[in-house]
Amino acid sequence: MSGYPTALQNENLISRGEGGGAAEGAVRVERTVRQLREIVLAGDEAAFEEIFDRYKRLVASVGARYFRQQPEIEEIVQTTFTKAYFELKSFRVTHEASLGGWFARIAANACLDALRVLKRGPECELTDAVV
């Protein structure tokens, strides 16, 4: 097993560092989605930062399919991760890739919601209406 660059031990993905600032032969441990979910639900916000770091590019790429301006894409990323944080308890881990799909779906829904708001235009006040 030592000939392979990665190995699965105790549900942790262990990979050898490849230069890039890490010491030669250093081992980096990645937590599984299931472990991260449980740690976040236990109250560790640093674990949610790890989730954010893993999926922020995916969420931004979904936002970029709907919007071109950087502030709009950043708003989608913010909205997506806020919704995900509060709904993480309802997410059931079926396999490692399922969290990415979940984030992509939340991001797409956030984009559609934002587009609906833009389509409605500015809300008129009651004083603007002629009775």
C-alpha positions in Angstrom: 0.0 0.0 0.0 3.0 2.3 0.4 3.3 2.6 -3.4 0.1 4.5 -3.7 0.0 8.3 -3.1 -3.2 8.1 -1.0 -4.7 5.6 1.4 -7.9 5.5 3.3 -7.4 4.9 7.0 -10.1 5.4 9.6 -12.3 7.4 7.2 -9.5 10.0 6.8 -7.9 10.6 3.4 -4.2 10.7 3.9 -2.0 12.0 1.1 1.7 12.8 0.8 2.7 16.4 0.5 4.3 17.3 -2.8 6.6 20.2 -2.2 4.4 23.3 -2.4 5.4 24.7 0.9 5.0 21.4 2.8 7.9 19.5 4.2 9.1 16.6 2.0 7.0 13.5 2.9 4.6 15.5 5.1 1.2 13.9 5.6 -2.0 16.0 5.2 -5.2 14.6 6.6 -8.5 15.5 5.0 -11.7 14.9 7.0 -14.6 13.1 5.3 -17.8 14.9 4.6 -19.5 12.9 7.3 -16.9 13.9 9.8 -17.0 17.5 8.9 -20.8 17.6 9.1 -20.7 16.1 12.6 -18.0 18.5 13.8 -19.9 21.5 12.5 -23.1 20.3 14.1 -21.1 20.0 17.4 -20.3 23.7 17.1 -16.9 23.9 15.6 -16.9 26.8 13.1 -13.4 26.0 11.9 -14.8 22.8 10.3 -17.3 24.9 8.4 -14.4 27.0 7.1 -12.9 23.8 5.8 -16.2 23.0 4.0 -16.2 26.6 2.6 -12.6 26.2 1.3 -13.5 22.9 -0.4 -16.7 24.1 -2.1 -16.3 27.9 -2.7 -15.0 27.5 -6.2 -17.9 25.2 -7.1 -20.4 27.6 -5.8 -18.7 30.6 -7.5 -18.7 28.7 -10.8 -22.5 28.1 -10.5 -23.0 31.8 -9.7 -20.9 32.8 -12.7 -23.3 30.8 -15.0 -26.1 33.2 -14.0 -24.3 36.5 -13.3 -21.2 38.2 -14.8 -20.5 40.9 -12.2 -18.1 39.9 -9.3 -20.3 41.5 -6.6 -23.3 39.5 -7.7 -21.3 36.2 -7.7 -19.9 37.0 -4.2 -23.5 37.6 -3.0 -24.5 34.2 -4.4 -21.6 32.6 -2.6 -22.5 34.3 0.7 -26.2 33.4 0.4 -25.4 29.8 -0.5 -23.1 29.2 2.4 -25.4 31.0 4.8 -28.3 28.7 3.8 -26.1 25.6 3.9 -24.9 26.5 7.4 -28.4 26.6 8.8 -29.7 23.6 6.9 -26.6 21.3 7.4 -28.5 19.3 10.1 -31.0 18.2 7.4 -28.3 17.1 5.0 -27.8 13.3 4.9 -24.4 12.1 3.7 -24.9 9.3 1.2 -21.4 9.5 -0.3 -18.5 12.0 -0.5 -19.7 13.7 -3.7 -23.2 14.3 -2.4 -22.2 17.5 -0.5 -20.9 19.1 -3.7 -24.2 18.4 -5.5 -26.1 19.8 -2.5 -24.1 23.0 -2.6 -24.5 23.3 -6.4 -28.3 22.9 -6.0 -28.4 25.5 -3.2 -26.3 27.9 -5.3 -28.6 27.4 -8.4 -31.7 28.1 -6.3 -30.1 31.2 -4.8 -29.3 32.4 -8.4 -32.9 31.8 -9.5 -34.2 33.7 -6.5 -31.9 36.6 -7.2 -33.0 36.7 -10.8 -36.7 36.7 -9.7 -36.0 39.7 -7.5 -34.3 41.5 -10.4 -37.1 40.8 -12.7 -39.7 42.2 -10.3 -37.8 45.5 -10.3 -38.1 48.1 -7.6 -41.1 47.7 -5.3 -43.5 50.5 -5.4 -44.7 52.0 -2.1 -48.3 52.4 -1.2 -48.0 56.2 -1.5 -47.0 55.8 -5.1 -50.2 54.0 -6.0 -53.1 56.3 -7.1 -56.4 55.3 -5.5 
